[in-house]
Amino acid sequence: MTAYGSRLSSLIRAAGLALALVLPAGTALADAGFQRWVADFRATAAQSGISRATYDRAFRGVTAPDPEVLEKARYQPEFTAPVWDYFDNRVNEGTIRTGREMARQWKPWLDRIESTYGVDRHILLAIWSMESSYGEVLKNDKVMRSVVRSLATLAYADKRRQKFARQQLIAAMKILQSGDIDESHLKGSWAGAMGHTQFIPTSYLAYAVDADGNGRRDIWNSVPDALATAANLLRKNGWQNGKTWGYEVSLPAGRKFPSGSMSLSKWDGIGVRRARGKPFPSPGDSAELKVLDGREGPAFLMIKNFRVLKAYNNSDRYALAVGLLADEIAGYGGLVQDWNRPFTRLSFAETQELQKRLSAHGYYDGEIDGKIGTGSRAAIKALQQRLGLSQDGHPSRELLLKLRGQ
């Protein structure tokens, strides 16, 4: 071959590789690369104790990456959403009402789980709400997908999550090999979180519990197994029985506060008080000040159980939402100081009404679920543009009143 021919051949190979990376995942070039990866990963799985039969079952019918998984991996609005938006979608009349209904429905099991693990039932209900909307998400085929395919997609094509995905994929096949679930029901989120309480495979292996005694740790179909598994995780990470997660507090004006932890009594000594005026029940507990929305928003002193909640999801927002929702389900009341939002908040029912009206005007075609996600926000912006308003996407009472008037 001439030098020119060799160079041309190299260019063609390079172009082919580039094309394989950009073509949709269902195309032949993309499939071929993925299938080679699947064949090569078999040896890694075998080193971790995965049998050939289990591997074949796991990948049966998995011939191409899942393009939606890669799209979701690139875009995670949870980490950029305003603080009030995050909490409004998770702690509202709808999630509170359903949580109380679930508390009544599952009371015998919650009694048993709370007694066994020492974790407050309202915390478990709040986690269930946060993770799967009390199991409703599991019924949505657009959300639930093959755990094996999702994790294989990330391991193959997402360099940032490659190590995580490979580890979770091995763990998922161990779950399959154990017989707790079959391959057709091994479903989860785009990142491989599974069941009512959304456990990633390694966490499942560490904490899964057969609470209902049927011989399988089935967090997909057994609510008792799922709630007991969540309780087991919290207990093993140091949950303190009989203690709360933290306290909403009021801050004295015009002073700075130390970083780090100190006793509640010392916080009280520098003027940090519980928002409703009650004394701290355990003044010797160590606490850390958290202010997620500036001095104008609510402030909190967090004790150990808040840090334990972060073992479930290492996010201050997540742990606080669980705590606030749990308190509301239990009937302790909501925030004294609201989030510092730039508009008048709608109730849950009003948010659903806003979605219905947006739908009736042809701006919105999503679920009427009272949650403001990307679809609802885009619809609001489109309406605001038509009305000549600032296109901020906020679900405000002012906007709803304008719609009512049309």
Protein Blocks (a to p, Z undefined) as FASTA:
>chain_A
ZZklmmmmmmmmmmmmmmmmmmcfkbmklmmmmmmmmmmmmmmmmmnopafklmmmmmgo
iabdcfklmmmmmpcfklmgcfklmmmmmncfklmmmmmmmmmmmmmmmmmmmmmnopaf
klmmmmmmmmnonolmmmmmklpccfklmmmmmmmmmmklmmmmmmmmmmmmmmmmnopa
cfklmgcdfkopacjkopafklmmmmgccfkonopacfklmmklmmmmmmmmmmmnopae
hiafbdcddddehiacdedjddfklmmmnopacfklpacfblmbccddddfebjklccdd
ddfklmmmmmmogcfklmmmmmmmmmmmnonopafbdcddfbdcddfklmmmmmmmmmmn
opaccdcehpacfklmmmmmmmmmmnopacehpacfklmmmmmmZZ
